[in-house]
Amino acid sequence: MDREALLTLLRDSLPATYRQVRLELTGPGPDLAADGGVTVRLCLHNDGTGEYGEQTVQLVPSGQDPERADSYVQAWARSLPSLLACVVDRSGGRSLTPGVLEFPQLVLGQSRKQTASQLTEQFTDPRAVRALAAAADAANAAEWIRDVCRDVRMDKHADALVGLRRTGIDLIPAPAGSVTGRTRLGGLPDAASDAAWPCRGDRPMTFLAQIDLAEISPFDDDRLLPSDGLLHIFADLSSGIAWDDTAHGPGVLIMTGRTPDTRALGIVSAPAGAQVFPRRPVVPAVDLSLPPLESPFYRDLTDLDLTGCDPADPDEEFAAFIEFLNEFHPPLADEDRPRHHLLGYADPLQGDPWEECATAEPGVPPARWQLLAQIDSEPDALLGDSGVIYIFVPCDALSTGDFAKARGVRQMY
């Protein structure tokens, strides 16, 4: 690989832009090592937030076949607008460094050789690029978990902890003026004109969120949700009765609809007496998720004793586990809020919400409930005393798209 030819290729391909993010070449140009590795200095600007990140990026790892490496670099450079769009979308536009654009290197580990044209076709196909990014994120997360396990002396639990990793989807409050889709919190739902507003007894329920599954599908790396349709999430927020589903009917309700023709939908009016929260547009983003301490998922680590430990005087292994967990799922703090998300794992305020579901539905054990949505309080949309609502669905029901079995758990300070 010739350095001058590579420099010309990069200069022709950069800057690359997507929305408000701009990738540029910086530094002296590419560095070609004797072992075949190629690095280059790049910087990412977010013109919307003013954030700036500069980093040396490994274009090609050492030890690659020169012909294959040349094809890969050509395709990578030609496809930068597509690759940049993928990482910006998956992050929700949050802080990025140029190193995230190394993810297509996964193809270098595949057995079949591909030409520059074939790789360019793959790197400019949004579905193929998202699949590569998801696989790279999973591999990087597994490596990160194993590294932390080594650091805190929990190597023997590394495989089990890697196996608990899930992809969550953060719902980030959208910046003012940004383009968003139909997924949102609060406001009023999009539905057919004859749609009935749900009630619990004689009380209109509160509309919490609308989830456009087609918009969410590119972020659902674990493929748990249907790929299209709308979910409307309602809850009974009246304080007069507890969420006793047996006595009063479901405290939360998921209404579903297949909507191939969006022109048939309109904004549904709320009935008299219904509480209506402000409409808050959100942007989805992929999020690494591991279970919190207050969950049923660590009980299978039978030789890691999470019971009977005094938090003020923990034994060595329990202390190491808490150190590990604080890296990936620290307790929910006020500075982290609001924390709205889909799938992955819940952020409990008080107690184990999976256990609450299992208590209400004994036929489904705690670990067989999947978090569907977590809706947090905001200053103009309080859920009780700064509370959080968690909506769970039995895993078996979710696999068939049966949201009628959803249950809600409400926790407050």
Kinemage of the C-alpha trace (Angstrom):
@kinemage 1
@onewidth
@group {chain A} dominant
@subgroup {mainchain}
@vectorlist {calphas} color= white
{ca met a 1} P 0.000 0.000 0.000
{ca asp a 2} L 1.499 3.293 -1.119
{ca arg a 3} L 1.373 6.121 1.440
{ca glu a 4} L 0.931 8.914 -1.107
{ca ala a 5} L -1.892 7.084 -2.852
{ca leu a 6} L -3.555 6.470 0.506
{ca leu a 7} L -3.176 10.121 1.471
{ca thr a 8} L -4.765 11.180 -1.824
{ca leu a 9} L -7.658 8.752 -1.228
{ca leu a 10} L -8.274 10.136 2.260
{ca arg a 11} L -8.080 13.745 1.112
{ca asp a 12} L -10.606 12.986 -1.644
{ca ser a 13} L -12.954 11.295 0.866
{ca leu a 14} L -12.733 13.813 3.708
{ca pro a 15} L -14.336 15.777 5.170
{ca ala a 16} L -17.382 13.523 5.477
{ca thr a 17} L -20.532 14.948 7.043
{ca tyr a 18} L -23.801 13.637 8.411
{ca arg a 19} L -26.337 15.997 9.908
{ca gln a 20} L -24.326 18.213 12.271
{ca val a 21} L -21.323 15.878 12.564
{ca arg a 22} L -18.194 16.347 10.481
{ca leu a 23} L -15.198 13.994 10.135
{ca glu a 24} L -11.879 15.489 9.022
{ca leu a 25} L -8.303 14.413 8.393
{ca thr a 26} L -5.729 15.942 10.705
{ca gly a 27} L -2.079 15.424 11.561
{ca pro a 28} L 0.673 14.448 9.126
{ca gly a 29} L -1.385 11.833 7.274
{ca pro a 30} L -1.439 8.025 7.406
{ca asp a 31} L 1.315 6.005 9.059
{ca leu a 32} L 2.220 2.636 7.504
{ca ala a 33} L 4.000 0.338 9.945
{ca ala a 34} L 6.437 -2.394 8.965
{ca asp a 35} L 4.020 -5.068 10.235
{ca gly a 36} L 1.291 -3.924 7.816
{ca gly a 37} L -0.718 -1.849 10.279
{ca val a 38} L -2.101 1.476 9.090
{ca thr a 39} L -3.094 4.370 11.349
{ca val a 40} L -4.359 7.874 10.654
{ca arg a 41} L -5.216 10.904 12.772
{ca leu a 42} L -8.855 12.036 12.466
{ca cys a 43} L -11.116 14.506 14.241
{ca leu a 44} L -14.882 14.616 14.715
{ca his a 45} L -16.760 17.893 15.120
{ca asn a 46} L -20.366 18.169 16.274
{ca asp a 47} L -21.370 21.581 14.954
{ca gly a 48} L -24.609 21.420 16.930
{ca thr a 49} L -23.081 20.911 20.373
{ca gly a 50} L -19.586 22.272 19.764
{ca glu a 51} L -18.030 18.958 20.854
{ca tyr a 52} L -14.739 17.998 19.267
{ca gly a 53} L -12.787 14.747 19.437
{ca glu a 54} L -9.407 13.950 17.903
{ca gln a 55} L -7.905 10.458 17.849
{ca thr a 56} L -5.471 8.180 16.063
{ca val a 57} L -7.559 5.560 14.273
{ca gln a 58} L -6.306 2.133 13.295
{ca leu a 59} L -7.414 1.733 9.687
{ca val a 60} L -5.822 -1.704 9.311
{ca pro a 61} L -4.591 -4.012 12.102
{ca ser a 62} L -1.168 -5.553 11.773
{ca gly a 63} L -0.625 -8.830 9.937
{ca gln a 64} L -3.222 -8.407 7.183
{ca asp a 65} L -2.855 -9.622 3.619
{ca pro a 66} L -1.674 -6.493 1.704
{ca glu a 67} L -4.082 -6.969 -1.208
{ca arg a 68} L -7.030 -7.485 1.123
{ca ala a 69} L -5.999 -4.535 3.288
{ca asp a 70} L -5.801 -2.284 0.219
{ca ser a 71} L -9.337 -3.286 -0.881
{ca tyr a 72} L -10.636 -2.685 2.634
{ca val a 73} L -9.121 0.798 2.973
{ca gln a 74} L -10.440 1.869 -0.425
{ca ala a 75} L -13.943 0.706 0.495
{ca trp a 76} L -13.757 2.268 3.972
{ca ala a 77} L -12.757 5.668 2.584
{ca arg a 78} L -15.366 5.638 -0.194
{ca ser a 79} L -18.098 4.640 2.267
{ca leu a 80} L -17.373 7.167 5.026
{ca pro a 81} L -20.703 9.049 4.673
{ca ser a 82} L -22.589 5.764 5.206
{ca leu a 83} L -20.354 4.607 8.071
{ca leu a 84} L -20.563 8.008 9.762
{ca ala a 85} L -24.364 8.026 9.472
{ca cys a 86} L -24.513 4.625 11.154
{ca val a 87} L -22.437 5.555 14.203
{ca val a 88} L -24.115 8.955 14.633
{ca asp a 89} L -27.584 7.421 14.489
{ca arg a 90} L -26.704 4.559 16.851
{ca ser a 91} L -25.299 7.004 19.397
{ca gly a 92} L -28.223 9.405 19.159
{ca gly a 93} L -25.719 12.126 18.302
{ca arg a 94} L -24.051 11.868 21.705
{ca ser a 95} L -20.311 12.235 22.280
{ca leu a 96} L -18.307 10.338 19.674
{ca thr a 97} L -14.642 9.810 18.977
{ca pro a 98} L -13.185 8.901 15.567
{ca gly a 99} L -12.273 5.421 16.859
{ca val a 100} L -15.906 4.309 16.541
{ca leu a 101} L -15.337 4.192 12.782
{ca glu a 102} L -13.028 1.188 13.165
{ca phe a 103} L -16.017 -1.182 13.412
{ca pro a 104} L -16.017 -2.380 9.731
{ca gln a 105} L -12.713 -4.188 10.457
{ca leu a 106} L -14.839 -7.210 11.377
{ca val a 107} L -14.882 -8.106 7.676
{ca leu a 108} L -11.105 -8.610 7.787
{ca gly a 109} L -11.665 -11.596 10.055
{ca gln a 110} L -13.999 -13.279 7.584
{ca ser a 111} L -12.679 -16.130 5.505
{ca arg a 112} L -13.824 -14.964 2.085
{ca lys a 113} L -11.922 -12.278 0.250
{ca gln a 114} L -13.834 -9.353 -1.217
{ca thr a 115} L -12.890 -6.719 -3.751
{ca ala a 116} L -13.017 -3.014 -2.998
{ca ser a 117} L -16.250 -2.765 -5.004
{ca gln a 118} L -17.873 -5.627 -3.092
{ca leu a 119} L -16.866 -4.144 0.255
{ca thr a 120} L -18.099 -0.695 -0.793
{ca glu a 121} L -21.466 -2.209 -1.665
{ca gln a 122} L -21.608 -3.804 1.786
{ca phe a 123} L -20.488 -0.638 3.590
{ca thr a 124} L -23.118 1.492 1.858
{ca asp a 125} L -26.018 -0.885 2.581
{ca pro a 126} L -27.641 0.500 5.771
{ca arg a 127} L -28.791 -2.913 7.010
{ca ala a 128} L -25.427 -4.545 6.416
{ca val a 129} L -23.597 -1.665 8.104
{ca arg a 130} L -25.923 -1.768 11.129
{ca ala a 131} L -25.325 -5.521 11.444
{ca leu a 132} L -21.560 -4.953 11.402
{ca ala a 133} L -21.868 -2.164 13.982
{ca ala a 134} L -24.043 -4.327 16.245
{ca ala a 135} L -21.585 -7.227 16.046
{ca ala a 136} L -18.662 -4.901 16.764
{ca asp a 137} L -20.479 -3.342 19.728
{ca ala a 138} L -21.184 -6.802 21.168
{ca ala a 139} L -17.560 -7.869 20.743
{ca asn a 140} L -16.261 -4.631 22.259
{ca ala a 141} L -18.676 -4.903 25.183
{ca ala a 142} L -17.595 -8.484 25.853
{ca glu a 143} L -13.936 -7.432 25.820
{ca trp a 144} L -14.699 -4.523 28.144
{ca ile a 145} L -16.548 -6.775 30.596
{ca arg a 146} L -13.676 -9.272 30.593
{ca asp a 147} L -11.133 -6.492 31.141
{ca val a 148} L -13.056 -5.164 34.138
{ca cys a 149} L -13.447 -8.698 35.506
{ca arg a 150} L -9.662 -9.084 35.401
{ca asp a 151} L -9.178 -5.695 37.045
{ca val a 152} L -11.484 -6.539 39.988
{ca arg a 153} L -10.378 -10.180 40.304
{ca met a 154} L -13.590 -11.746 38.988
{ca asp a 155} L -12.131 -13.680 36.052
{ca lys a 156} L -14.044 -16.869 36.889
{ca his a 157} L -17.368 -15.053 36.402
{ca ala a 158} L -16.441 -13.342 33.132
{ca asp a 159} L -18.266 -15.771 30.800
{ca ala a 160} L -21.468 -15.590 32.841
{ca leu a 161} L -21.369 -11.804 33.013
{ca val a 162} L -20.703 -11.474 29.274
{ca gly a 163} L -23.749 -13.684 28.728
{ca leu a 164} L -25.946 -11.222 30.622
{ca arg a 165} L -25.165 -8.303 28.288
{ca arg a 166} L -28.207 -6.952 26.471
{ca thr a 167} L -28.871 -4.100 24.072
{ca gly a 168} L -31.057 -1.395 25.521
{ca ile a 169} L -32.397 1.590 23.599
{ca asp a 170} L -32.137 4.966 25.282
{ca leu a 171} L -34.813 7.535 24.466
{ca ile a 172} L -32.892 10.802 24.664
{ca pro a 173} L -34.722 14.147 24.875
{ca ala a 174} L -34.375 15.624 21.399
{ca pro a 175} L -32.453 18.904 21.032
{ca ala a 176} L -34.594 21.880 20.044
{ca gly a 177} L -35.025 22.134 16.303
{ca ser a 178} L -33.851 18.574 15.561
{ca val a 179} L -35.733 16.338 13.157
{ca thr a 180} L -37.519 13.518 14.975
{ca gly a 181} L -39.947 10.767 14.070
{ca arg a 182} L -43.213 9.625 15.594
{ca thr a 183} L -41.661 8.054 18.690
{ca arg a 184} L -42.293 10.422 21.591
{ca leu a 185} L -43.268 10.798 25.215
{ca gly a 186} L -46.469 12.501 26.311
{ca gly a 187} L -48.695 14.638 24.165
{ca leu a 188} L -51.499 12.811 22.383
{ca pro a 189} L -51.319 9.567 20.404
{ca asp a 190} L -51.569 9.144 16.645
{ca ala a 191} L -54.478 6.799 16.017
{ca ala a 192} L -57.503 6.201 13.831
{ca ser a 193} L -60.311 8.704 14.312
{ca asp a 194} L -62.593 6.094 15.883
{ca ala a 195} L -60.001 4.848 18.418
{ca ala a 196} L -61.314 4.702 21.985
{ca trp a 197} L -59.305 6.282 24.795
{ca pro a 198} L -58.636 3.582 27.419
{ca cys a 199} L -60.053 3.875 30.923
{ca arg a 200} L -59.487 1.971 34.131
{ca gly a 201} L -62.862 1.796 35.739
{ca asp a 202} L -64.307 5.284 35.217
{ca arg a 203} L -60.905 6.996 35.106
{ca pro a 204} L -59.242 7.921 31.804
{ca met a 205} L -55.698 6.588 31.730
{ca thr a 206} L -52.698 8.844 31.076
{ca phe a 207} L -50.888 8.573 27.750
{ca leu a 208} L -47.175 8.064 28.482
{ca ala a 209} L -45.487 7.242 25.186
{ca gln a 210} L -45.837 6.376 21.536
{ca ile a 211} L -43.256 3.981 20.099
{ca asp a 212} L -42.946 3.677 16.324
{ca leu a 213} L -41.486 0.194 15.966
{ca ala a 214} L -40.177 0.865 12.449
{ca glu a 215} L -38.105 3.757 13.834
{ca ile a 216} L -36.884 1.655 16.759
{ca ser a 217} L -36.113 -1.502 14.774
{ca pro a 218} L -32.623 -0.396 13.574
{ca phe a 219} L -31.567 -0.062 17.240
{ca asp a 220} L -33.043 -3.387 18.395
{ca asp a 221} L -29.857 -5.450 18.082
{ca asp a 222} L -31.387 -8.385 19.980
{ca arg a 223} L -34.425 -8.421 17.617
{ca leu a 224} L -36.989 -8.609 20.419
{ca leu a 225} L -39.648 -6.282 19.007
{ca pro a 226} L -41.822 -6.441 15.883
{ca ser a 227} L -40.340 -4.454 13.026
{ca asp a 228} L -43.353 -2.220 12.408
{ca gly a 229} L -46.497 -0.834 13.976
{ca leu a 230} L -47.172 1.527 16.865
{ca leu a 231} L -47.156 0.931 20.604
{ca his a 232} L -49.221 3.299 22.740
{ca ile a 233} L -48.383 3.123 26.441
{ca phe a 234} L -51.034 4.247 28.933
{ca ala a 235} L -51.042 4.122 32.730
{ca asp a 236} L -53.459 4.834 35.554
{ca leu a 237} L -51.718 7.546 37.558
{ca ser a 238} L -54.596 8.271 39.928
{ca ser a 239} L -53.515 8.039 43.546
{ca gly a 240} L -56.739 6.635 44.902
{ca ile a 241} L -55.949 2.963 44.305
{ca ala a 242} L -52.834 0.834 44.113
{ca trp a 243} L -51.788 -0.986 40.977
{ca asp a 244} L -53.722 -4.086 41.928
{ca asp a 245} L -54.394 -5.577 38.506
{ca thr a 246} L -56.606 -8.350 39.865
{ca ala a 247} L -58.975 -5.994 41.673
{ca his a 248} L -58.984 -3.028 39.319
{ca gly a 249} L -57.706 -4.178 35.936
{ca pro a 250} L -54.273 -3.471 34.422
{ca gly a 251} L -52.458 -0.429 35.798
{ca val a 252} L -50.677 -0.083 32.459
{ca leu a 253} L -51.994 -0.813 29.009
{ca ile a 254} L -50.129 -1.325 25.749
{ca met a 255} L -52.269 -0.623 22.701
{ca thr a 256} L -50.865 -1.884 19.411
{ca gly a 257} L -51.649 -1.071 15.827
{ca arg a 258} L -50.393 -1.970 12.382
{ca thr a 259} L -50.265 1.239 10.408
{ca pro a 260} L -49.050 0.741 6.839
{ca asp a 261} L -50.828 3.950 5.767
{ca thr a 262} L -49.857 6.742 8.131
{ca arg a 263} L -52.207 9.132 6.319
{ca ala a 264} L -55.098 7.301 8.012
{ca leu a 265} L -53.874 8.438 11.421
{ca gly a 266} L -54.630 11.631 13.268
{ca ile a 267} L -54.112 13.133 16.701
{ca val a 268} L -56.714 11.695 19.064
{ca ser a 269} L -58.325 14.076 21.531
{ca ala a 270} L -58.142 13.260 25.244
{ca pro a 271} L -61.441 12.805 27.069
{ca ala a 272} L -62.536 15.097 29.870
{ca gly a 273} L -60.619 14.417 33.065
{ca ala a 274} L -57.610 12.850 31.376
{ca gln a 275} L -54.176 14.043 32.457
{ca val a 276} L -52.126 15.128 29.444
{ca phe a 277} L -48.357 15.517 29.701
{ca pro a 278} L -46.381 17.847 27.430
{ca arg a 279} L -45.260 16.324 24.160
{ca arg a 280} L -41.537 15.496 24.372
{ca pro a 281} L -39.797 14.305 21.182
{ca val a 282} L -37.014 11.773 21.733
{ca val a 283} L -34.085 10.348 19.792
{ca pro a 284} L -33.248 6.604 20.097
{ca ala a 285} L -29.706 5.438 20.822
{ca val a 286} L -28.136 2.013 21.407
{ca asp a 287} L -27.017 1.386 24.986
{ca leu a 288} L -24.953 -1.380 26.599
{ca ser a 289} L -27.023 -2.867 29.410
{ca leu a 290} L -26.192 -5.229 32.271
{ca pro a 291} L -28.536 -6.118 35.147
{ca pro a 292} L -28.604 -3.957 38.268
{ca leu a 293} L -27.837 -5.440 41.680
{ca glu a 294} L -31.556 -5.531 42.529
{ca ser a 295} L -32.515 -8.094 39.904
{ca pro a 296} L -32.825 -11.881 39.636
{ca phe a 297} L -30.100 -12.350 37.048
{ca tyr a 298} L -27.071 -12.830 39.272
{ca arg a 299} L -28.596 -15.686 41.245
{ca asp a 300} L -27.288 -18.195 38.710
{ca leu a 301} L -23.743 -17.231 39.674
{ca thr a 302} L -24.042 -19.790 42.445
{ca asp a 303} L -20.570 -19.339 43.873
{ca leu a 304} L -20.920 -15.553 44.065
{ca asp a 305} L -22.765 -14.927 47.312
{ca leu a 306} L -24.949 -11.841 46.934
{ca thr a 307} L -27.008 -12.623 50.025
{ca gly a 308} L -26.176 -12.072 53.653
{ca cys a 309} L -23.435 -9.564 52.913
{ca asp a 310} L -23.258 -6.452 55.030
{ca pro a 311} L -22.861 -3.557 52.545
{ca ala a 312} L -20.981 -1.645 55.246
{ca asp a 313} L -18.544 -4.534 55.694
{ca pro a 314} L -18.663 -6.650 52.503
{ca asp a 315} L -16.491 -9.689 51.964
{ca glu a 316} L -13.767 -9.447 49.321
{ca glu a 317} L -15.679 -11.075 46.472
{ca phe a 318} L -18.864 -9.106 47.067
{ca ala a 319} L -16.858 -5.873 47.191
{ca ala a 320} L -15.244 -6.812 43.868
{ca phe a 321} L -18.661 -7.490 42.368
{ca ile a 322} L -19.983 -4.079 43.464
{ca glu a 323} L -16.897 -2.459 41.947
{ca phe a 324} L -17.623 -4.306 38.705
{ca leu a 325} L -21.292 -3.345 38.730
{ca asn a 326} L -20.577 0.330 39.351
{ca glu a 327} L -18.682 0.332 36.065
{ca phe a 328} L -21.717 -0.825 34.087
{ca his a 329} L -24.909 -0.272 36.088
{ca pro a 330} L -24.478 2.075 39.055
{ca pro a 331} L -27.573 2.937 41.116
{ca leu a 332} L -29.844 5.476 39.432
{ca ala a 333} L -28.854 8.964 40.626
{ca asp a 334} L -30.627 12.274 40.139
{ca glu a 335} L -27.889 13.553 37.827
{ca asp a 336} L -28.571 10.606 35.489
{ca arg a 337} L -32.230 11.473 35.070
{ca pro a 338} L -34.458 11.496 33.165
{ca arg a 339} L -33.602 7.958 32.091
{ca his a 340} L -36.129 6.748 29.534
{ca his a 341} L -35.360 3.582 27.641
{ca leu a 342} L -36.659 0.452 25.961
{ca leu a 343} L -35.502 -3.144 26.454
{ca gly a 344} L -32.244 -3.947 28.201
{ca tyr a 345} L -32.576 -3.810 31.988
{ca ala a 346} L -34.431 -1.547 34.402
{ca asp a 347} L -32.833 1.070 36.657
{ca pro a 348} L -34.617 0.390 39.967
{ca leu a 349} L -35.349 3.224 42.350
{ca gln a 350} L -36.429 0.935 45.187
{ca gly a 351} L -36.422 -2.838 45.215
{ca asp a 352} L -36.506 -5.468 42.485
{ca pro a 353} L -39.210 -4.703 39.869
{ca trp a 354} L -38.853 -8.170 38.283
{ca glu a 355} L -39.823 -9.739 41.613
{ca glu a 356} L -42.916 -7.524 41.766
{ca cys a 357} L -44.045 -8.850 38.391
{ca ala a 358} L -43.475 -12.454 39.479
{ca thr a 359} L -45.411 -11.881 42.695
{ca ala a 360} L -48.398 -10.637 40.701
{ca glu a 361} L -48.031 -13.405 38.087
{ca pro a 362} L -46.542 -16.452 39.869
{ca gly a 363} L -46.587 -18.568 36.726
{ca val a 364} L -43.753 -16.494 35.233
{ca pro a 365} L -40.492 -16.513 37.237
{ca pro a 366} L -38.712 -13.184 37.773
{ca ala a 367} L -35.940 -13.753 35.237
{ca arg a 368} L -38.505 -14.518 32.515
{ca trp a 369} L -39.834 -10.952 32.482
{ca gln a 370} L -38.345 -8.621 29.864
{ca leu a 371} L -38.320 -4.890 30.412
{ca leu a 372} L -40.271 -3.303 27.569
{ca ala a 373} L -40.076 0.340 28.610
{ca gln a 374} L -38.867 2.524 31.430
{ca ile a 375} L -40.528 5.939 31.648
{ca asp a 376} L -38.966 8.415 34.066
{ca ser a 377} L -40.303 11.563 35.678
{ca glu a 378} L -39.507 14.982 34.257
{ca pro a 379} L -40.177 18.370 35.866
{ca asp a 380} L -43.301 18.910 33.743
{ca ala a 381} L -44.333 15.234 33.692
{ca leu a 382} L -44.063 13.873 37.231
{ca leu a 383} L -44.985 10.254 37.879
{ca gly a 384} L -45.963 10.559 41.510
{ca asp a 385} L -43.108 11.624 43.768
{ca ser a 386} L -40.371 11.774 41.094
{ca gly a 387} L -41.193 8.176 40.282
{ca val a 388} L -40.354 5.771 37.477
{ca ile a 389} L -42.743 3.451 35.667
{ca tyr a 390} L -41.419 0.115 34.404
{ca ile a 391} L -43.396 -1.937 31.892
{ca phe a 392} L -42.507 -5.633 31.672
{ca val a 393} L -43.694 -8.406 29.353
{ca pro a 394} L -43.152 -12.157 29.842
{ca cys a 395} L -40.386 -13.248 27.479
{ca asp a 396} L -42.601 -15.891 25.877
{ca ala a 397} L -45.338 -13.336 25.203
{ca leu a 398} L -42.884 -10.813 23.789
{ca ser a 399} L -41.532 -13.396 21.358
{ca thr a 400} L -45.013 -13.630 19.806
{ca gly a 401} L -45.736 -9.895 19.965
{ca asp a 402} L -48.343 -10.345 22.704
{ca phe a 403} L -48.317 -7.055 24.629
{ca ala a 404} L -51.646 -7.760 26.326
{ca lys a 405} L -49.737 -9.517 29.126
{ca ala a 406} L -47.688 -6.444 29.987
{ca arg a 407} L -47.524 -5.423 33.631
{ca gly a 408} L -46.478 -2.161 35.174
{ca val a 409} L -44.384 -1.461 38.248
{ca arg a 410} L -44.299 2.036 39.741
{ca gln a 411} L -41.538 3.071 42.134
{ca met a 412} L -41.220 6.408 43.904
{ca tyr a 413} L -39.055 7.995 46.548
